[in-house]
């Protein structure tokens, strides 16, 4: 039974990806989904219950991906369920919207710890298990970046945008490094998407404020991003690696 790990899967894009994978898992119907979460245990177990009602085996594992020991424990628990074949590197945080000159070192360091160090650690553990050079079965990693990585998010959260720029760079470099080792690495870059993340910015109405700037004049859904993630994990994307694919309605 193969295993797919989805970090940050108790809500938003992570949860939507889990639901989509329950319909078309990359390793077939015997794939087990590991639902990684940081603190919302109830929401994570609700996702697991929903998946199991659909006939998909799933487990919830708590882990703060900013902590190396937690990441190692997450992957070790996944090892008990079967060989890893895919990672959706989705967990991430955003800080409240604020002027650049007000950013504290603590704020910047926390964003970097989760969005950069955490993403790197999860990718590292996945590579150790997936690389054919290391005896693994091969597989795929999809990193969840953001359109902020190219737009910079001025007057909102430049530090968050910078963390996603790092994810983009990691995606490109890692894809090249693993090209002959059976592992494809790609990133999706969501734009304005209707998720709970906006509340964390201190502006829960942020979507309504910004939707007029989107050429399609609407926000995207977590399910629309999940559809792309699942395609990138699948054999249909077998010649796609090192790609940074925008999901932003034209912006």
C-alpha positions in Angstrom: 0.0 0.0 0.0 1.6 3.3 -1.1 1.5 6.5 0.9 0.9 10.1 0.1 1.7 12.8 2.7 -0.1 16.1 2.5 1.1 18.7 5.0 -1.3 21.4 6.2 -4.2 19.2 5.3 -6.7 20.1 8.0 -8.2 22.9 5.9 -8.0 24.8 2.6 -6.0 23.6 -0.3 -4.5 20.7 1.7 -7.9 19.3 2.7 -9.2 19.9 -0.9 -6.3 17.9 -2.2 -6.9 15.1 0.2 -10.5 14.9 -1.0 -9.5 15.0 -4.6 -6.9 12.2 -4.1 -9.5 10.1 -2.5 -11.2 10.1 -5.9 -8.1 9.6 -8.0 -5.1 8.6 -5.8 -1.8 8.6 -7.7 -0.9 5.1 -6.4 -4.3 3.6 -7.1 -7.1 2.7 -4.8 -4.7 1.2 -2.2 -3.1 4.6 -1.5 -3.1 5.7 2.2 -3.3 9.5 2.8 -1.4 11.0 5.7 -3.1 14.2 6.8 -0.4 16.4 8.4 -1.6 19.2 10.7 -0.1 21.6 13.2 -2.7 22.4 15.8 -6.3 21.9 14.6 -6.8 18.2 15.6 -10.6 18.3 15.3 -10.5 19.6 11.7 -7.8 17.1 10.8 -9.8 14.2 12.1 -12.9 15.5 10.4 -11.0 15.3 7.1 -9.9 11.7 7.9 -13.4 10.7 8.8 -14.7 12.1 5.5 -12.0 10.3 3.5 -12.7 7.0 5.2 -16.4 7.3 4.5 -15.3 7.5 0.9 -13.4 4.3 1.2 -9.9 5.8 1.4 -7.6 4.9 4.2 -6.3 8.0 6.0 -4.5 9.0 9.2 -3.9 12.3 10.8 -0.5 13.1 12.2 0.3 16.2 14.2 3.6 17.9 13.3 5.0 21.5 13.4 7.1 21.3 10.2 9.3 24.1 11.5 10.7 21.5 13.9 13.1 18.9 12.4 12.1 16.3 15.0 8.4 16.8 14.1 9.1 16.4 10.4 11.1 13.2 11.0 8.4 11.8 13.2 5.7 12.6 10.6 7.6 10.7 7.9 8.5 7.9 10.3 4.8 7.4 11.1 4.1 7.4 7.4 6.7 4.7 6.9 4.7 2.3 9.1 1.8 2.5 6.6 3.7 1.7 3.4 6.2 3.1 0.9 6.0 6.8 0.2 5.2 7.7 -3.4 4.1 11.3 -3.2 4.4 14.5 -1.1 2.2 17.5 -1.2 4.3 20.1 0.5 1.5 22.4 1.4 1.8 23.6 5.0 2.5 27.3 5.3 1.5 30.4 7.3 1.0 34.0 6.6 1.4 37.0 8.8 -1.0 39.9 9.4 -0.9 42.6 6.7 1.4 45.4 7.9 3.9 48.0 6.6 7.4 46.6 5.9 9.0 48.9 8.5 7.0 47.3 11.3 8.2 43.7 10.7 9.9 42.2 13.7 12.7 39.6 13.6 10.3 37.2 15.4 7.7 37.6 12.7 10.2 37.1 9.8 11.9 34.2 11.5 8.6 32.3 12.1 7.6 32.7 8.5 11.0 31.5 7.3 10.9 28.6 9.8 7.6 27.2 8.6 7.4 28.3 4.9 11.1 27.7 4.0 12.8 25.5 6.5 9.7 23.4 7.0 9.2 23.0 3.2 12.9 22.1 2.8 12.8 19.5 5.6 9.7 17.8 4.2 11.2 17.7 0.8 14.4 16.3 2.2 12.6 13.4 4.0 10.6 12.7 0.9 13.8 12.6 -1.3 15.4 10.1 1.1 12.5 7.8 0.6 11.7 8.4 -3.1 15.0 8.6 -4.9 15.7 5.6 -6.9 19.4 6.2 -6.3 18.8 5.6 -2.6 16.7 2.5 -3.3 13.3 4.3 -3.4 10.4 3.7 -5.8 10.5 7.2 -7.4 7.6 9.5 -7.1 6.5 13.1 -7.1 6.7 16.2 -4.9 4.3 19.1 -5.4 5.2 22.3 -3.5 2.5 24.8 -2.8 4.0 28.3 -3.5 2.1 31.5 -4.3 1.7 34.1 -6.9 3.1 36.4 -4.2 6.5 35.0 -5.0 6.6 37.0 -8.3 4.4 39.9 -7.2 6.2 40.7 -4.0 3.0 41.5 -2.0 3.8 45.2 -1.4 1.8 46.9 1.3 0.7 43.4 2.6 3.4 40.9 3.5 6.6 41.1 1.6 8.2 38.6 4.0 5.6 36.0 3.1 6.2 36.6 -0.6 9.9 36.2 0.0 9.4 32.8 1.6 7.5 31.6 -1.5 10.2 32.9 -3.7 12.5 30.5 -1.8 10.1 27.7 -2.4 10.2 28.4 -6.2 14.0 28.3 -6.2 14.0 25.1 -4.3 11.5 23.6 -6.8 13.7 24.4 -9.8 16.9 23.3 -8.2 15.6 20.1 -6.7 13.8 19.1 -10.0 17.1 19.4 -11.8 19.0 17.5 -9.1 16.5 14.6 -9.1 15.9 14.4 -12.9 17.7 11.1 -13.2 16.6 9.8 -9.8 13.0 9.1 -10.5 11.5 12.0 -8.6 9.5 14.8 -10.3 9.3 18.1 -8.4 6.8 20.9 -9.4 5.1 23.8 -7.7 1.7 25.4 -8.0 1.4 29.1 -7.3 -2.2 30.0 -6.2 -3.4 33.5 -6.6 -6.5 34.9 -4.9 -8.1 31.7 -3.6 -11.1 31.4 -1.2 -9.6 29.8 1.9 -9.5 30.3 5.6 -5.9 31.7 5.3 -7.2 35.2 4.6 -8.5 35.5 8.1 -4.9 35.1 9.3 -3.9 38.3 7.6 -6.2 40.3 9.8 -8.5 41.0 6.8 -11.1 38.3 6.5 -12.7 40.3 3.7 -9.4 40.4 1.7 -10.9 38.4 -1.2 -13.7 40.9 -1.7 -11.2 43.8 -1.6 -8.9 42.3 -4.2 -11.2 40.4 -6.6 -11.6 43.4 -8.9 -7.8 43.1 -9.7 -8.2 39.6 -11.1 -8.8 39.4 -14.9 -11.5 36.7 -14.4 -13.2 38.9 -11.7 -13.5 36.1 -9.3 -11.5 34.2 -6.7 -10.5 30.7 -7.3 -11.4 27.7 -5.1 -9.3 25.3 -3.2 -10.7 22.6 -5.3 -9.4 24.2 -8.5 -5.9 24.3 -7.1 -6.3 20.7 -5.8 -7.2 19.5 -9.4 -3.8 20.8 -10.6 -1.9 19.3 -7.7 -3.4 15.9 -8.3 -2.6 16.0 -12.0 1.0 16.9 -11.3 1.2 13.8 -9.0 -0.3 11.6 -11.7 1.3 9.6 -14.5 -0.3 12.0 -16.9 2.3 14.6 -15.9 5.2 12.1 -16.3 7.3 14.6 -18.4 6.6 17.6 -16.2 9.2 18.6 -13.7 10.7 21.9 -12.5 7.4 23.6 -13.5 6.0 26.6 -11.6 2.3 26.7 -12.6 0.2 29.7 -11.7 -3.4 29.3 -10.7 -4.5 32.9 -10.4 -7.3 33.7 -12.8 -4.8 35.6 -15.0 -3.1 37.5 -12.3 
